[in-house]
Amino acid sequence: MNAPDTAAIPSWKRAGSRRRIALIFLVLIPTITSSYTMARLLPERASIVLDALLVAAFGILFAWISVGFWAFMGGLFVLLTKRDRFRVSKSCDGRDLSIPDTNARTAILIPIYNEEVNRVFAGVRTVYRSLKQTGSLDRFDIFLLSDSTSPDVWVEEEEAWHGFRLEEEGTEAHVFYRKRDNNIKRKSGNVADFCRRWGKNYRYMIVFDADSVMTGESMVRLVQIMEDRPDIGIVQTLPLAVNRETLIARVQQFANHVQGPLLAAGLHFWQLGDAQYCGHNAILRVEPFMKHCQLPRLPGKGSLSGDILSHDFVESALMCRAGYGIWLAYDIEGSYEETPPTLLDELKRDRRWCQGNLQHMRLIFTRGFFPAHRALFLNGVLTYGSALLWLTFLVVNSAQAVSEALFEPIYMPILRKILPSMPVWRPHWALSLLGSTTLLLFLPKILSALPILVKDFRARAYGGPIRLYTSVFLEVVLSMILTPIRMIFHSLFIVSTLLGKSIGWGTQSRDDRGTTWREAFAAHWWGTLLGLAWGGVVYWIIPSFFWWISPMIFSFVLSIPISVFTGRASVGRFFRKIGLFLVPSEVRLPPILQDLEDNMERPARYSPFGHSRKQGFLRAAVAPHTHALHMAMQAPRRKKRASPLREETRKRLVEKALRLGPNALSAKEKTALLKDPERLRELHRGVWTLDDEEKSALWGLSLPKE
């Protein structure tokens, strides 16, 4: 397929340019006014440089939250007026679920990395059956793309895939499994590997996360949009957060359902066809993606070089540079995901995103990128950089307040004026500045419930208007409590990344196990000490200023119990019981989420062996069926002949395993045996010919009694 014709400027581009110019004025004028007010409120002193830095930091932060405010206002306009002539899903209105072009095949990609296998395949089974109900299953194939490094998870994935094929498909081929040996470039490399191997067979691909679920109808609608609009490269849906029980996750789910549609509609209003791709729950046109979206490796050394971690924003910028539009289908329902269950899990994810977003600083001035995507790169940097700015702003102000309490003010600043400068307090200016900043931060949260209240039946899905607004208020309170904790962690992430400290590729937690006191103490002890020291010094020297910063100080000091309390499922269930932080999927469970829940409860397939399905390596070494399956899936691989030293090492591994049992092997050693069919076959035979009862018991076998 050829690139879209760019000779004629589409009407949405002209409208988008006008809207963004208006947005610039809406942001700049209040920012300049507020920054000027801030400068006049600062006490007179000799340090012009310090004043300038404070005003600059305040101006950047005020502009950044202003952009978010106007995004919400744009969404409020769209959702209340229903006026959106550029809505990308408009062509699907009133259509059936047919896909007329028989060549419009779509691959559904599910990259997985040491995930909870039962949850992954429950999602696969749910999506598969939903597609089957649309009558368009023959246009879709599902690919499980594994980068798992755990030997037990690897074998469990193979067994789950094979069992699914036997139960659901018979001889049909719609669900495929591939285990990658080399995990280069993480998820983006996993998707790129699929494109090199099978991309030419598909016109579109829908990319999932391991916890993503989407209805078959939604996926068919996405294909219809792409078929109707050959100028579109990516359509991003709005995934709604579901299925979490902990307090912090329930609050995030609630905010996602109430504020998410408003923000998504607002982003669509300002961005139109220059939107961003979020990496999952989106459909992509395969041919231009393969041709134009190959990610470069950033040259140099350090944490800002190497493979690009936050690949999605870069891929969307590359797609737009190639002449294809990227749209946010904010009104397509049936797209779901799950959020981190605890504050610590959220911060672990943010650490990775922080490094990836900071890498974008090196791409802002890349030739050919559109201004909209340069702005998105900058916004991604400020998502975490703003925390360091806020922290710096607060530290400098605290230091200023302490210094003014300890030292006499200077009434004849040499660098400023010849005449004396007397300190002047302008309370009405200060209140106006505080009020405007508070308005920008919290008014969108309050207004986000308006589109829900317009339709009374929707408000009932949130527990009714009173519980809805009570939940909104409590979400604001909890956000204020958690923001200082997030601020110091994000500041630490920024500093450590700039100092060259990179991160590994960790497994994401996808259960509601909560945070233990030990884990919370290990993560937050230094924040607690920081709060005690900061608050203690300020209170001792200038008690009046302490009460201005007390909410932040209390969050620091109480960060350990806050982390434990918000991560408990029992607390989240309590709020659900009294009707707070409810979301529609909890009041009336959608069919696809009911199917997912049912599939999660499916009993494991019968096995005559007592090994848990979590003991993948043990099953591959002992159970004949699992052993044969793993061997069959390894057979097609072409392996180079191993060196004599490696051959000898693996022979010793087999001897060690037979002598000491599977628990004596490390994960790396187990993986080495699983990758070597000949040695695994030798181990399998050796296990079944053991004549020592104690050694057999180590493998879950018992010798027959004479």
Secondary structure, 3 states (H helix, E strand, C coil): CCCCCCCCCCHHHHHHHHHHHHHHHHHHHHHHHHHHHHHHHCCCCCCHHHHHHHHHHHHHHHHHHHHHHHHHHHHHHHHHHCCCCCCHHHHHCCCCCCCCCCCCCEEEEEEECCCCHHHHHHHHHHHHHHHHHHCCHHHEEEEEEECCCCHHHHHHHHHHHHHHHHHHHCCCCCEEEEECCCCCCHHHHHHHHHHHHHHHHCCEEEECCCCCEECHHHHHHHHHHHHHCCCEEEEEECCEECCCCCHHHHHHHHHHHHHHHHHHHHHHHHHCCECCCCCCCEEEEHHHHHHHCCCCCECCCCCCCECCCCHHHHHHHHHHHCCCEEEEECCCCCEEECCCCCHHHHHHHHHHHHHHHHHHHHCCCCCCCCHHHHHHHHHHHHHHHHHHHHHHHHHHHHHHHHHHHHCCCCCCCCCCCCCCCCCCCCHHHHHHHHHHHHHHHHHHHHHCCHHHHHCHHHHHCCCCHHHHHHHHHHHHHHHHHHHHHHHHHHHHHHHHHHCCCCCCCCCCCCCCCCCCHHHHHHHHHHHHHHHHHHHHHHHHHCHHHHHHHHHHHHHHHCHHHHHHHHCCHHHHHHHHHCCCCCCHHHHCCCHHHHHHHHHHCCCCCCCCCCCCCCCHHHHHHHCHHHHHHHHHHHCCCCCCCCCHHHHHHHHHHHHHHHHHCHHHCCHHHHHHHHCCHHHHHHHHHHHHCCCCHHHHHHCCCCCCCC
